[in-house]
Amino acid sequence: MGVVQALRDTLPNLTIDYLADTALFPYGEQPDDLLTHRIVTLLDAACHELRPDVLVIACNTASTIALPALRERLSIPVVGCVPPIRWAGRVSTTRTVGLLSTAATARRPYVLDLHRQFASDCRLITHGARGLADLAERAFLGDDIPDADVEQELAALFSQPNGDEIDTVGLGCTHYTFLLPAFERLARRPLNWLDPAPAVARQVRTVLETAVSPPDPEMPPPQRLLMTSAPFNAPRLEQAVSRLGFSGWSLFRPVSVTA
């Protein structure tokens, strides 16, 4: 939902259909071969039904393993969301950068390739923080998150060898947007915190500006929040997503997609 918030800020009149694959959450704990097949078949079916102008993969895990396959399968532009290592390499002065992500994203070859191609002169220190995604989900729903829970995850990054030299931290999971205020408040020194969501929104704007048939602002279609399984806390979810322009949710279960 962090990318949705950034899209709302950048393109307030944009119609957004949001599909959450809640039946297979969290992606970061699933094997790659299962995920690639799941992501491609699910989003192929969704694009066939929803007819979007652009597809945004608002998930680092999904982007790092399925972007090439999706771009080969689909005829519409596909915008991914990947860890901001290239950005970190541009702004770090100590040449030591940190990455907070899911454990699966942290160990993927894609991340190593980003580091080698775009920030090879930087030391990259990663922390695969499985607990942060859950904390971020709770923060989005409006829960008060104990500082100690966030500090524990931050300490796992900064306590690593050379962690005291980190001056820039990239957020490698789109859920972490909702913990960014806590990160900034609890950090023991000034840091560059890089949230890729606004950059994704700007790329979507660029793609749509070149679209042949832009949507008619006078007749916007309904905006849909779709899920592949029913949420456990539906009333609280509905209250939270109302802030992002969704009035409710519904199930999306194309018959051709299996886990």
Secondary structure, 3 states (H helix, E strand, C coil): CHHHHHHHHHCCCCCCCEEECHHHCCHHHCCHHHHHHHHHHHHHHHHHHHCCCCEECCCHHHHHHHHHHHHHHCCCCEECCCCCHHHHHHHCCCCEEEEEECHHHHHCHHHHHHHHHHCCCCEEEEEECHHHHHHHHHHHCCCCCCHHHHHHHHHHHHCCCCHHHCCEEEECCHHHHHHHHHHHHHCCCCCEEECCHHHHHHHHHHHHHCCCCCCCCCCCCCCCEEECCCCCCHHHHHHHHHHHCCCCCEECCCCCCCC
